[in-house]
Amino acid sequence: MNLFDNANRVRFLVAPNYITNQEILIILTDIGFWNVHFDELQSWCQTNNGVREGMTVTLPDHKTLTMFCLKWQ
């Protein structure tokens, strides 16, 4: 299965570890959704030590990944 097979049906994808050197990388796939929620995402990242760069977010740990999934899914 390709990493982007479900990209048009979900808001984000969590990249597999073997692609990212063990960091937690989220690829934001729904441009329309993230455009509307840009300020809220920026604030969430600042509060939770996430780093947003373009259409990706890097998170510090799996606890923060769980919080991200519960918030944005």
N, CA, C and O atoms as CSV, one atom per row, in Angstrom:
chain,resi,resn,atom,element,x,y,z
A,1,MET,N,N,0.841,-1.175,0.000
A,1,MET,CA,C,0.000,0.000,0.000
A,1,MET,C,C,0.892,1.246,0.000
A,1,MET,O,O,1.910,1.290,0.690
A,2,ASN,N,N,0.507,2.233,-0.762
A,2,ASN,CA,C,1.206,3.495,-0.871
A,2,ASN,C,C,0.818,4.408,0.291
A,2,ASN,O,O,-0.325,4.384,0.746
A,3,LEU,N,N,1.760,5.205,0.765
A,3,LEU,CA,C,1.517,6.129,1.875
A,3,LEU,C,C,0.349,7.062,1.589
A,3,LEU,O,O,-0.373,7.433,2.515
A,4,PHE,N,N,0.144,7.449,0.343
A,4,PHE,CA,C,-0.876,8.427,-0.002
A,4,PHE,C,C,-2.156,7.813,-0.558
A,4,PHE,O,O,-2.981,8.546,-1.102
A,5,ASP,N,N,-2.357,6.510,-0.449
A,5,ASP,CA,C,-3.561,5.862,-0.980
A,5,ASP,C,C,-4.850,6.460,-0.433
A,5,ASP,O,O,-5.829,6.581,-1.170
A,6,ASN,N,N,-4.874,6.838,0.843
A,6,ASN,CA,C,-6.083,7.380,1.467
A,6,ASN,C,C,-6.018,8.894,1.653
A,6,ASN,O,O,-6.832,9.455,2.387
A,7,ALA,N,N,-5.075,9.559,1.009
A,7,ALA,CA,C,-4.846,10.984,1.249
A,7,ALA,C,C,-6.058,11.847,0.927
A,7,ALA,O,O,-6.249,12.891,1.549
A,8,ASN,N,N,-6.870,11.436,-0.022
A,8,ASN,CA,C,-8.027,12.259,-0.383
A,8,ASN,C,C,-9.221,12.010,0.532
A,8,ASN,O,O,-10.260,12.648,0.358
A,9,ARG,N,N,-9.109,11.111,1.493
A,9,ARG,CA,C,-10.224,10.790,2.391
A,9,ARG,C,C,-9.948,11.129,3.845
A,9,ARG,O,O,-10.833,10.978,4.687
A,10,VAL,N,N,-8.752,11.580,4.159
A,10,VAL,CA,C,-8.390,11.868,5.545
A,10,VAL,C,C,-7.754,13.256,5.640
A,10,VAL,O,O,-7.294,13.799,4.636
A,11,ARG,N,N,-7.728,13.818,6.824
A,11,ARG,CA,C,-7.147,15.145,7.044
A,11,ARG,C,C,-5.634,15.111,7.175
A,11,ARG,O,O,-4.955,16.092,6.873
A,12,PHE,N,N,-5.104,13.970,7.631
A,12,PHE,CA,C,-3.654,13.847,7.819
A,12,PHE,C,C,-3.236,12.389,7.784
A,12,PHE,O,O,-4.053,11.485,7.963
A,13,LEU,N,N,-1.947,12.178,7.549
A,13,LEU,CA,C,-1.339,10.850,7.584
A,13,LEU,C,C,-0.153,10.895,8.536
A,13,LEU,O,O,0.556,11.899,8.603
A,14,VAL,N,N,0.060,9.829,9.260
A,14,VAL,CA,C,1.249,9.702,10.096
A,14,VAL,C,C,2.253,8.884,9.301
A,14,VAL,O,O,1.998,7.730,8.958
A,15,ALA,N,N,3.398,9.495,9.010
A,15,ALA,CA,C,4.416,8.817,8.207
A,15,ALA,C,C,5.038,7.677,8.999
A,15,ALA,O,O,5.277,7.816,10.199
A,16,PRO,N,N,5.304,6.552,8.343
A,16,PRO,CA,C,5.946,5.420,9.029
A,16,PRO,C,C,7.357,5.785,9.504
A,16,PRO,O,O,8.030,6.604,8.879
A,17,ASN,N,N,7.796,5.185,10.598
A,17,ASN,CA,C,9.117,5.470,11.173
A,17,ASN,C,C,10.259,5.270,10.185
A,17,ASN,O,O,11.228,6.028,10.212
A,18,TYR,N,N,10.170,4.278,9.321
A,18,TYR,CA,C,11.286,3.994,8.423
A,18,TYR,C,C,11.484,5.103,7.391
A,18,TYR,O,O,12.527,5.147,6.739
A,19,ILE,N,N,10.530,5.977,7.231
A,19,ILE,CA,C,10.660,7.105,6.303
A,19,ILE,C,C,11.265,8.315,7.015
A,19,ILE,O,O,11.890,9.156,6.368
A,20,THR,N,N,11.095,8.416,8.313
A,20,THR,CA,C,11.373,9.664,9.030
A,20,THR,C,C,12.544,9.633,10.001
A,20,THR,O,O,12.713,10.598,10.747
A,21,ASN,N,N,13.341,8.615,10.038
A,21,ASN,CA,C,14.429,8.525,11.029
A,21,ASN,C,C,13.903,8.563,12.454
A,21,ASN,O,O,14.508,9.191,13.323
A,22,GLN,N,N,12.798,7.906,12.698
A,22,GLN,CA,C,12.221,7.724,14.032
A,22,GLN,C,C,11.526,8.952,14.616
A,22,GLN,O,O,11.042,8.882,15.746
A,23,GLU,N,N,11.455,10.085,13.890
A,23,GLU,CA,C,10.673,11.202,14.414
A,23,GLU,C,C,9.208,11.004,14.040
A,23,GLU,O,O,8.889,10.238,13.131
A,24,ILE,N,N,8.330,11.691,14.741
A,24,ILE,CA,C,6.901,11.564,14.459
A,24,ILE,C,C,6.521,12.680,13.494
A,24,ILE,O,O,6.480,13.853,13.864
A,25,LEU,N,N,6.247,12.301,12.270
A,25,LEU,CA,C,5.939,13.259,11.207
A,25,LEU,C,C,4.508,13.047,10.735
A,25,LEU,O,O,4.112,11.933,10.390
A,26,ILE,N,N,3.745,14.121,10.724
A,26,ILE,CA,C,2.374,14.096,10.242
A,26,ILE,C,C,2.326,14.888,8.939
A,26,ILE,O,O,2.834,16.007,8.863
A,27,ILE,N,N,1.718,14.306,7.928
A,27,ILE,CA,C,1.544,14.973,6.648
A,27,ILE,C,C,0.089,15.427,6.569
A,27,ILE,O,O,-0.830,14.610,6.625
A,28,LEU,N,N,-0.108,16.729,6.438
A,28,LEU,CA,C,-1.448,17.308,6.367
A,28,LEU,C,C,-1.950,17.169,4.932
A,28,LEU,O,O,-1.357,17.739,4.015
A,29,THR,N,N,-3.023,16.427,4.727
A,29,THR,CA,C,-3.453,16.087,3.366
A,29,THR,C,C,-4.666,16.861,2.873
A,29,THR,O,O,-4.853,16.997,1.664
A,30,ASP,N,N,-5.487,17.367,3.769
A,30,ASP,CA,C,-6.709,18.070,3.380
A,30,ASP,C,C,-6.439,19.578,3.416
A,30,ASP,O,O,-6.665,20.226,4.438
A,31,ILE,N,N,-5.963,20.126,2.318
A,31,ILE,CA,C,-5.533,21.523,2.269
A,31,ILE,C,C,-6.666,22.471,2.657
A,31,ILE,O,O,-6.433,23.443,3.375
A,32,GLY,N,N,-7.875,22.206,2.198
A,32,GLY,CA,C,-9.012,23.057,2.529
A,32,GLY,C,C,-9.263,23.121,4.021
A,32,GLY,O,O,-9.447,24.204,4.577
A,33,PHE,N,N,-9.271,21.970,4.673
A,33,PHE,CA,C,-9.506,21.920,6.126
A,33,PHE,C,C,-8.413,22.675,6.868
A,33,PHE,O,O,-8.711,23.491,7.740
A,34,TRP,N,N,-7.153,22.415,6.536
A,34,TRP,CA,C,-6.048,23.029,7.265
A,34,TRP,C,C,-5.953,24.518,6.977
A,34,TRP,O,O,-5.489,25.278,7.826
A,35,ASN,N,N,-6.380,24.950,5.803
A,35,ASN,CA,C,-6.406,26.374,5.499
A,35,ASN,C,C,-7.400,27.090,6.414
A,35,ASN,O,O,-7.100,28.168,6.926
A,36,VAL,N,N,-8.567,26.509,6.620
A,36,VAL,CA,C,-9.594,27.092,7.495
A,36,VAL,C,C,-9.128,27.092,8.954
A,36,VAL,O,O,-9.432,28.026,9.695
A,37,HIS,N,N,-8.402,26.063,9.369
A,37,HIS,CA,C,-8.003,25.898,10.778
A,37,HIS,C,C,-6.535,26.252,11.025
A,37,HIS,O,O,-5.946,25.803,12.008
A,38,PHE,N,N,-5.946,27.052,10.138
A,38,PHE,CA,C,-4.515,27.362,10.216
A,38,PHE,C,C,-4.125,27.970,11.569
A,38,PHE,O,O,-3.194,27.489,12.215
A,39,ASP,N,N,-4.822,29.012,11.996
A,39,ASP,CA,C,-4.473,29.684,13.253
A,39,ASP,C,C,-4.624,28.755,14.454
A,39,ASP,O,O,-3.798,28.768,15.367
A,40,GLU,N,N,-5.683,27.950,14.444
A,40,GLU,CA,C,-5.905,27.005,15.538
A,40,GLU,C,C,-4.806,25.944,15.580
A,40,GLU,O,O,-4.352,25.563,16.659
A,41,LEU,N,N,-4.379,25.468,14.410
A,41,LEU,CA,C,-3.291,24.484,14.344
A,41,LEU,C,C,-1.988,25.099,14.835
A,41,LEU,O,O,-1.241,24.459,15.575
A,42,GLN,N,N,-1.710,26.332,14.431
A,42,GLN,CA,C,-0.489,27.015,14.887
A,42,GLN,C,C,-0.476,27.112,16.414
A,42,GLN,O,O,0.533,26.813,17.052
A,43,SER,N,N,-1.590,27.527,16.987
A,43,SER,CA,C,-1.700,27.648,18.433
A,43,SER,C,C,-1.525,26.297,19.112
A,43,SER,O,O,-0.821,26.189,20.116
A,44,TRP,N,N,-2.168,25.258,18.563
A,44,TRP,CA,C,-2.062,23.916,19.132
A,44,TRP,C,C,-0.602,23.456,19.117
A,44,TRP,O,O,-0.113,22.906,20.103
A,45,CYS,N,N,0.089,23.681,18.002
A,45,CYS,CA,C,1.489,23.262,17.895
A,45,CYS,C,C,2.363,23.989,18.921
A,45,CYS,O,O,3.223,23.369,19.547
A,46,GLN,N,N,2.152,25.283,19.096
A,46,GLN,CA,C,2.940,26.043,20.074
A,46,GLN,C,C,2.703,25.537,21.485
A,46,GLN,O,O,3.644,25.429,22.271
A,47,THR,N,N,1.461,25.228,21.815
A,47,THR,CA,C,1.103,24.749,23.147
A,47,THR,C,C,1.664,23.358,23.425
A,47,THR,O,O,2.017,23.043,24.561
A,48,ASN,N,N,1.748,22.524,22.384
A,48,ASN,CA,C,2.116,21.109,22.563
A,48,ASN,C,C,3.485,20.749,22.001
A,48,ASN,O,O,3.767,19.575,21.759
A,49,ASN,N,N,4.336,21.746,21.792
A,49,ASN,CA,C,5.710,21.531,21.315
A,49,ASN,C,C,5.784,20.854,19.951
A,49,ASN,O,O,6.734,20.128,19.660
A,50,GLY,N,N,4.785,21.095,19.126
A,50,GLY,CA,C,4.822,20.605,17.750
A,50,GLY,C,C,5.464,21.650,16.847
A,50,GLY,O,O,5.487,22.836,17.176
A,51,VAL,N,N,5.979,21.207,15.718
A,51,VAL,CA,C,6.585,22.117,14.760
A,51,VAL,C,C,5.876,21.934,13.424
A,51,VAL,O,O,5.936,20.861,12.823
A,52,ARG,N,N,5.196,22.999,12.957
A,52,ARG,CA,C,4.532,22.956,11.663
A,52,ARG,C,C,5.446,23.592,10.627
A,52,ARG,O,O,5.928,24.709,10.811
A,53,GLU,N,N,5.679,22.873,9.538
A,53,GLU,CA,C,6.457,23.378,8.414
A,53,GLU,C,C,5.708,23.018,7.148
A,53,GLU,O,O,5.598,21.842,6.799
A,54,GLY,N,N,5.194,24.020,6.460
A,54,GLY,CA,C,4.418,23.761,5.256
A,54,GLY,C,C,3.223,22.894,5.577
A,54,GLY,O,O,2.400,23.253,6.419
A,55,MET,N,N,3.119,21.762,4.918
A,55,MET,CA,C,2.007,20.836,5.133
A,55,MET,C,C,2.433,19.635,5.962
A,55,MET,O,O,1.931,18.527,5.770
A,56,THR,N,N,3.370,19.862,6.893
A,56,THR,CA,C,3.778,18.800,7.818
A,56,THR,C,C,3.811,19.337,9.238
A,56,THR,O,O,3.959,20.537,9.467
A,57,VAL,N,N,3.670,18.419,10.186
A,57,VAL,CA,C,3.815,18.726,11.610
A,57,VAL,C,C,4.709,17.644,12.195
A,57,VAL,O,O,4.484,16.454,11.971
A,58,THR,N,N,5.723,18.058,12.943
A,58,THR,CA,C,6.585,17.125,13.658
A,58,THR,C,C,6.247,17.220,15.139
A,58,THR,O,O,6.141,18.312,15.696
A,59,LEU,N,N,6.080,16.064,15.768
A,59,LEU,CA,C,5.685,16.012,17.177
A,59,LEU,C,C,6.786,15.381,18.017
A,59,LEU,O,O,7.566,14.569,17.520
A,60,PRO,N,N,6.848,15.762,19.316
A,60,PRO,CA,C,7.952,15.292,20.164
A,60,PRO,C,C,7.829,13.866,20.665
A,60,PRO,O,O,8.843,13.231,20.956
A,61,ASP,N,N,6.587,13.332,20.775
A,61,ASP,CA,C,6.443,11.986,21.360
A,61,ASP,C,C,5.078,11.396,21.007
A,61,ASP,O,O,4.230,12.062,20.413
A,62,HIS,N,N,4.891,10.139,21.384
A,62,HIS,CA,C,3.653,9.430,21.038
A,62,HIS,C,C,2.440,9.936,21.829
A,62,HIS,O,O,1.310,9.862,21.347
A,63,LYS,N,N,2.672,10.440,23.023
A,63,LYS,CA,C,1.571,11.030,23.795
A,63,LYS,C,C,0.997,12.236,23.034
A,63,LYS,O,O,-0.220,12.399,22.944
A,64,THR,N,N,1.872,13.064,22.496
A,64,THR,CA,C,1.434,14.230,21.736
A,64,THR,C,C,0.767,13.797,20.434
A,64,THR,O,O,-0.180,14.442,19.982
A,65,LEU,N,N,1.242,12.729,19.833
A,65,LEU,CA,C,0.598,12.190,18.638
A,65,LEU,C,C,-0.831,11.765,18.951
A,65,LEU,O,O,-1.744,12.040,18.172
A,66,THR,N,N,-1.031,11.100,20.077
A,66,THR,CA,C,-2.377,10.691,20.478
A,66,THR,C,C,-3.272,11.914,20.670
A,66,THR,O,O,-4.422,11.922,20.230
A,67,MET,N,N,-2.748,12.937,21.322
A,67,MET,CA,C,-3.524,14.163,21.522
A,67,MET,C,C,-3.871,14.811,20.179
A,67,MET,O,O,-4.987,15.298,19.999
A,68,PHE,N,N,-2.929,14.819,19.242
A,68,PHE,CA,C,-3.169,15.385,17.921
A,68,PHE,C,C,-4.287,14.625,17.214
A,68,PHE,O,O,-5.199,15.229,16.650
A,69,CYS,N,N,-4.211,13.312,17.248
A,69,CYS,CA,C,-5.227,12.480,16.585
A,69,CYS,C,C,-6.612,12.706,17.196
A,69,CYS,O,O,-7.597,12.818,16.467
A,70,LEU,N,N,-6.692,12.772,18.510
A,70,LEU,CA,C,-7.984,12.990,19.164
A,70,LEU,C,C,-8.543,14.372,18.848
A,70,LEU,O,O,-9.757,14.530,18.719
A,71,LYS,N,N,-7.697,15.350,18.726
A,71,LYS,CA,C,-8.125,16.724,18.450
A,71,LYS,C,C,-8.560,16.898,16.989
A,71,LYS,O,O,-9.586,17.526,16.727
A,72,TRP,N,N,-7.808,16.360,16.052
A,72,TRP,CA,C,-7.978,16.727,14.650
A,72,TRP,C,C,-8.626,15.672,13.775
A,72,TRP,O,O,-8.930,15.962,12.618
A,73,GLN,N,N,-8.846,14.491,14.254
A,73,GLN,CA,C,-9.406,13.439,13.408
A,73,GLN,C,C,-10.867,13.623,13.177
A,73,GLN,O,O,-11.488,12.818,12.483
